[in-house]
Amino acid sequence: MSAAAGAMPRAHGEPVMEARMRSVPEDFQVQELPSFEPSGSGEHLLLTIEKRGMNTAFAAKQLAEWAGVAEMAVGYAGLKDRHALTVQRFSVHLPRRVAPDLALLQRDDGLRVLEHHWHSRKLPRGALAGNRFALVLRDVVGDPEAIDQRLDRIVQAGVPNYFGEQRFGREGDNVAQALSMFAGRRVRREQRGILMSAARSALFNRVLATRAQRGDWCRALPGEVWMLDGTRSVFGPQPLDATLQERLQQMDIHPTGPLWGRGALRSVDEVAEVERAALSDPESLALRGGLERAGLSQERRALRVRPVQLSWARPTPDSLAVSFSLPAGSYATAVLAELGGVSASAPF
């Protein structure tokens, strides 16, 4: 089974459309939703940057060169795709609180500083509330009424919270590389983290795909572990009662699946049986063993995600503009996959 979100079982039925995205970077716009306000003092210059056709790692390297610091002195909360127009925060450690000329950062090839503030500490990974997406799909083929009905269904029920294809590498070979690494091949330190994340993501997607096929990806099974909506707070397992059932229907809580690591599964009973069965093939067992030997601990991730403020319009008869917000760590491609076949004109 492929690990890419586009190949995963859909939850809401057969495709209702085909379309093309990323014709130009402006067709895929992403804006980070910050989780805190700048402190106004400290040794870290917090920059809000708009970048076009530029991935996060490249932008961080440009910032390090501009400031005359090591790349490790630059922080960012999340990775953003290259073929897009994105707005995200970076921090640059400047112990003497002397910033080079910001005008030197304004680049004709796609980088622009929108805001700058001093802050008390480096921007850590994950320090964002979520992302706001504004997408334009072109060459749309499909019945408009069916597309509207599917989008209404997504608003009501959410979508499976698959890891997107970006997690698995441009050629989709990160899982194969992870298996090779676990078998003894040496890799660079920074690559090691990427490959372990891909391995964990692939295992999670396989569990979620199994539950999507069963039709219980958003329903409660005996032994369920829960996550509070919009947080990483986990509780359970505990017997399902009327209160939990109501919270599940209101999308206040979501069922979870494993992010694999050492230790026992937190789920029990039927949920644990489903999770073990989904990850019992030889490749999954090899990935599980590699993650355990690497020292990662068992964690959980919500099986369901709800796009917030989902809206859509048709700028032209054959295009569809869609906008919505997702919590940190969730992927717009998981939402688009529930519509049907959306092919990218450029890589992530």
C-alpha positions as CSV (number, residue, x, y, z in Angstrom):
1,M,0.0,0.0,0.0
2,S,1.3,3.4,-1.0
3,A,2.0,5.8,1.8
4,A,1.0,8.9,-0.1
5,A,-2.3,10.6,0.8
6,G,-3.5,10.6,-2.7
7,A,-3.4,6.8,-2.9
8,M,-5.2,6.3,0.5
9,P,-8.9,5.1,0.7
10,R,-11.4,8.0,0.5
11,A,-13.9,8.3,3.3
12,H,-16.7,10.0,1.4
13,G,-17.2,8.0,-1.7
14,E,-15.9,8.0,-5.3
15,P,-14.2,11.0,-6.8
16,V,-16.5,13.8,-7.9
17,M,-13.9,15.8,-9.9
18,E,-10.6,15.9,-11.6
19,A,-8.5,19.1,-11.6
20,R,-5.0,20.5,-11.8
21,M,-3.3,22.6,-9.1
22,R,-0.1,24.5,-8.7
23,S,-0.2,26.0,-12.2
24,V,1.5,29.0,-10.7
25,P,2.7,29.5,-7.1
26,E,-0.2,31.9,-6.4
27,D,-2.6,29.0,-6.9
28,F,-1.3,27.4,-3.6
29,Q,-1.2,30.0,-0.9
30,V,-0.4,29.1,2.7
31,Q,-0.2,31.5,5.7
32,E,0.9,30.3,9.1
33,L,-1.4,31.0,12.0
34,P,0.8,32.1,14.9
35,S,0.4,30.6,18.3
36,F,2.0,33.5,20.3
37,E,2.8,37.2,20.2
38,P,6.4,38.5,20.0
39,S,7.8,39.4,23.4
40,G,9.3,42.7,22.1
41,S,12.7,42.1,23.7
42,G,15.4,39.5,23.5
43,E,18.2,38.4,21.2
44,H,16.1,36.7,18.5
45,L,14.8,38.7,15.5
46,L,11.4,37.3,14.7
47,L,10.6,37.8,11.0
48,T,7.4,37.2,9.1
49,I,8.4,36.5,5.6
50,E,6.4,36.1,2.3
51,K,8.2,33.8,-0.1
52,R,7.3,32.7,-3.6
53,G,8.7,29.6,-5.2
54,M,11.1,29.0,-2.3
55,N,11.1,26.2,0.3
56,T,11.7,26.8,4.0
57,A,15.2,25.3,4.1
58,F,16.4,27.5,1.3
59,A,14.9,30.6,2.9
60,A,16.5,29.8,6.2
61,K,19.9,29.5,4.5
62,Q,19.4,32.9,2.9
63,L,18.6,34.4,6.3
64,A,21.7,32.9,7.8
65,E,23.9,34.3,5.1
66,W,22.2,37.8,5.4
67,A,22.8,37.8,9.2
68,G,26.3,36.2,9.1
69,V,25.3,33.4,11.5
70,A,25.2,29.6,11.3
71,E,22.1,28.0,9.9
72,M,21.4,26.5,13.3
73,A,20.9,30.0,14.6
74,V,17.8,30.3,12.3
75,G,14.5,28.9,13.6
76,Y,11.2,28.1,12.0
77,A,8.0,26.5,13.1
78,G,7.2,24.4,10.1
79,L,8.2,23.4,6.6
80,K,6.4,25.0,3.6
81,D,6.3,23.8,0.1
82,R,8.4,25.4,-2.7
83,H,5.9,25.8,-5.5
84,A,3.6,28.0,-3.5
85,L,3.2,31.5,-2.1
86,T,3.7,31.2,1.6
87,V,3.8,33.4,4.7
88,Q,5.7,32.1,7.7
89,R,7.8,33.1,10.6
90,F,11.6,32.7,11.1
91,S,13.8,33.7,14.0
92,V,17.4,34.7,13.7
93,H,19.7,34.7,16.8
94,L,21.5,38.0,17.0
95,P,23.2,38.2,20.5
96,R,24.2,41.8,20.1
97,R,20.8,42.8,18.9
98,V,22.2,44.4,15.8
99,A,20.3,43.4,12.7
100,P,21.7,43.9,9.2
101,D,19.8,46.1,6.8
102,L,16.4,44.5,6.2
103,A,16.3,46.0,2.7
104,L,19.0,43.5,1.8
105,L,16.5,40.7,2.3
106,Q,14.0,42.0,-0.2
107,R,14.7,39.7,-3.1
108,D,13.5,40.0,-6.7
109,D,13.3,36.2,-6.9
110,G,10.7,35.8,-4.2
111,L,11.4,36.8,-0.6
112,R,9.8,39.8,1.2
113,V,9.8,40.8,4.9
114,L,6.3,41.7,6.1
115,E,7.0,42.2,9.8
116,H,10.0,42.1,12.3
117,H,10.0,42.1,16.1
118,W,12.5,41.1,18.8
119,H,11.7,38.0,20.7
120,S,13.0,36.2,23.8
121,R,13.8,32.8,22.3
122,K,14.4,30.8,19.1
123,L,11.3,29.8,17.2
124,P,10.9,26.1,17.8
125,R,9.3,23.5,15.5
126,G,5.6,23.2,15.9
127,A,5.2,26.7,17.4
128,L,2.1,27.6,15.2
129,A,-1.6,27.2,15.7
130,G,-2.1,26.0,12.2
131,N,-2.2,27.1,8.5
132,R,-4.7,29.0,6.4
133,F,-4.9,27.7,2.8
134,A,-6.2,29.6,-0.3
135,L,-6.1,27.2,-3.3
136,V,-7.1,27.5,-6.9
137,L,-7.9,24.3,-8.9
138,R,-7.9,24.6,-12.7
139,D,-9.2,22.5,-15.6
140,V,-11.9,21.2,-13.3
141,V,-14.0,18.4,-14.7
142,G,-17.0,17.3,-12.6
143,D,-20.6,18.0,-11.8
144,P,-20.8,21.3,-9.8
145,E,-23.7,20.0,-7.7
146,A,-21.8,16.9,-6.8
147,I,-18.7,18.9,-5.9
148,D,-20.8,21.2,-3.7
149,Q,-22.3,18.2,-1.9
150,R,-18.9,16.7,-1.3
151,L,-17.6,19.9,0.1
152,D,-20.7,20.2,2.3
153,R,-20.0,16.7,3.6
154,I,-16.4,17.6,4.4
155,V,-17.6,20.6,6.4
156,Q,-20.0,18.3,8.4
157,A,-17.8,15.2,8.9
158,G,-14.2,16.3,8.4
159,V,-11.7,14.1,6.5
160,P,-9.2,11.4,7.4
161,N,-6.1,13.1,8.8
162,Y,-3.6,11.4,6.5
163,F,0.0,12.6,6.3
164,G,0.5,14.2,2.8
165,E,2.8,13.0,0.1
166,Q,5.2,15.8,0.9
167,R,6.2,13.7,4.0
168,F,7.5,10.9,1.8
169,G,9.9,12.8,-0.4
170,R,9.8,14.2,-4.0
171,E,10.2,10.7,-5.5
172,G,8.1,9.1,-2.7
173,D,11.1,7.0,-1.7
174,N,11.6,8.1,1.9
175,V,10.1,4.9,3.3
176,A,12.5,2.8,1.2
177,Q,15.4,4.9,2.4
178,A,14.2,4.5,6.0
179,L,14.2,0.7,5.6
180,S,17.7,0.9,4.2
181,M,18.8,3.1,7.2
182,F,17.3,0.7,9.7
183,A,19.2,-2.1,8.0
184,G,22.5,-0.3,8.6
185,R,23.0,2.2,5.9
186,R,24.6,5.4,7.3
187,V,22.8,8.7,6.6
188,R,23.4,12.3,7.6
189,R,22.0,13.4,10.9
190,E,19.5,15.8,9.4
191,Q,18.4,13.1,6.9
192,R,17.9,10.6,9.7
193,G,15.1,12.7,11.3
194,I,13.3,13.1,8.0
195,L,13.4,9.4,7.3
196,M,12.2,8.4,10.8
197,S,9.3,10.8,10.4
198,A,8.5,9.3,7.0
199,A,8.5,5.8,8.6
200,R,6.2,6.9,11.4
201,S,3.9,8.6,9.0
202,A,3.6,5.6,6.7
203,L,2.6,3.4,9.6
204,F,0.0,5.9,10.8
205,N,-1.4,6.2,7.2
206,R,-1.7,2.4,7.0
207,V,-3.7,2.2,10.2
208,L,-5.9,5.1,9.1
209,A,-6.4,3.5,5.7
210,T,-7.6,0.3,7.3
211,R,-10.1,2.2,9.4
212,A,-11.3,4.2,6.4
213,Q,-11.9,1.0,4.5
214,R,-13.8,-0.4,7.5
215,G,-15.8,2.8,7.7
216,D,-15.0,3.5,11.4
217,W,-12.2,6.1,11.0
218,C,-14.5,8.7,12.7
219,R,-16.5,6.3,14.9
220,A,-15.7,4.9,18.4
221,L,-14.5,1.4,18.8
222,P,-13.8,-0.4,22.1
223,G,-10.4,0.6,23.4
224,E,-10.3,4.0,21.7
225,V,-7.8,6.7,22.7
226,W,-9.1,10.3,22.2
227,M,-7.5,13.6,21.2
228,L,-9.1,17.0,22.0
229,D,-9.9,19.0,18.8
230,G,-7.3,21.6,17.9
231,T,-4.8,20.3,20.5
232,R,-2.4,17.4,21.1
233,S,-4.0,16.5,24.4
234,V,-4.8,12.8,24.6
235,F,-6.9,10.9,27.0
236,G,-8.3,7.3,27.4
237,P,-9.0,4.6,26.7
238,Q,-12.2,4.7,28.7
239,P,-15.7,3.1,28.2
240,L,-17.8,4.9,25.6
241,D,-20.7,6.7,27.2
242,A,-23.3,9.2,26.1
243,T,-21.1,12.2,26.9
244,L,-18.2,10.9,24.8
245,Q,-20.5,10.0,22.0
246,E,-21.9,13.5,22.0
247,R,-18.4,15.0,22.0
248,L,-17.4,12.8,19.1
249,Q,-20.4,13.9,17.0
250,Q,-19.7,17.6,17.9
251,M,-16.1,17.1,16.8
252,D,-14.8,18.1,20.2
253,I,-12.8,14.9,20.3
254,H,-11.4,12.5,17.6
255,P,-10.3,8.9,17.6
256,T,-6.5,8.5,17.3
257,G,-3.9,6.2,15.7
258,P,-0.3,5.3,16.6
259,L,2.8,7.3,15.9
260,W,5.0,4.3,16.4
261,G,7.8,3.9,19.0
262,R,8.9,2.0,22.0
263,G,6.4,0.8,24.6
264,A,3.0,-0.7,24.6
265,L,0.2,0.7,22.4
266,R,-2.0,3.0,24.5
267,S,-5.1,1.6,22.7
268,V,-6.6,-1.6,23.9
269,D,-9.3,-4.2,22.9
270,E,-10.6,-3.9,19.3
271,V,-8.7,-0.7,18.5
272,A,-5.4,-2.3,19.4
273,E,-6.3,-5.5,17.4
274,V,-7.0,-3.4,14.3
275,E,-3.8,-1.4,14.7
276,R,-1.6,-4.5,15.1
277,A,-3.3,-6.3,12.2
278,A,-2.8,-3.2,9.9
279,L,0.9,-3.2,10.8
280,S,1.7,-6.9,10.6
281,D,3.1,-7.1,7.1
282,P,6.9,-7.6,6.8
283,E,7.6,-4.0,5.7
284,S,5.6,-2.5,8.6
285,L,7.3,-4.8,11.1
286,A,10.7,-3.7,9.8
287,L,9.7,0.0,10.2
288,R,8.3,-0.6,13.7
289,G,11.5,-2.3,14.7
290,G,13.7,0.4,13.4
291,L,11.7,3.1,15.2
292,E,11.8,1.2,18.4
293,R,15.6,0.7,18.2
294,A,15.9,4.4,17.5
295,G,14.4,5.1,20.9
296,L,11.2,6.9,19.8
297,S,8.3,6.5,22.2
298,Q,4.7,5.7,21.4
299,E,2.5,8.7,20.6
300,R,-0.9,9.3,19.1
301,R,-2.4,11.4,16.3
302,A,-6.0,12.2,15.5
303,L,-7.5,10.1,12.8
304,R,-9.9,12.9,11.8
305,V,-9.3,16.5,11.0
306,R,-11.9,19.2,10.5
307,P,-11.2,22.1,8.0
308,V,-12.2,25.3,9.6
309,Q,-14.0,28.1,7.8
310,L,-14.1,26.1,4.6
311,S,-15.5,28.2,1.7
312,W,-15.4,27.9,-2.1
313,A,-16.2,29.8,-5.3
314,R,-15.9,29.4,-9.0
315,P,-13.9,32.2,-10.5
316,T,-14.4,30.7,-14.0
317,P,-16.6,27.8,-15.2
318,D,-13.6,25.4,-15.1
319,S,-11.9,26.5,-11.9
320,L,-12.6,26.2,-8.2
321,A,-11.2,28.4,-5.4
322,V,-11.1,26.7,-2.0
323,S,-10.0,28.2,1.3
324,F,-9.8,26.7,4.8
325,S,-7.7,26.4,7.9
326,L,-6.1,23.3,9.4
327,P,-4.3,22.7,12.7
328,A,-0.5,22.3,12.6
329,G,0.6,19.0,11.2
330,S,-2.4,18.4,8.9
331,Y,-2.3,18.6,5.2
332,A,-4.4,20.4,2.6
333,T,-3.8,17.4,0.2
334,A,-5.9,15.2,2.6
335,V,-8.8,17.6,2.0
336,L,-8.4,17.7,-1.7
337,A,-8.1,13.9,-1.9
338,E,-11.7,13.6,-0.8
339,L,-12.8,15.5,-3.9
340,G,-11.0,13.3,-6.4
341,G,-8.0,13.3,-8.7
342,V,-6.1,16.6,-8.2
343,S,-2.8,16.5,-10.1
344,A,0.0,18.9,-9.4
345,S,1.6,20.9,-12.2
346,A,4.7,21.3,-10.1
347,P,6.3,19.2,-7.3
348,F,5.8,20.1,-3.6
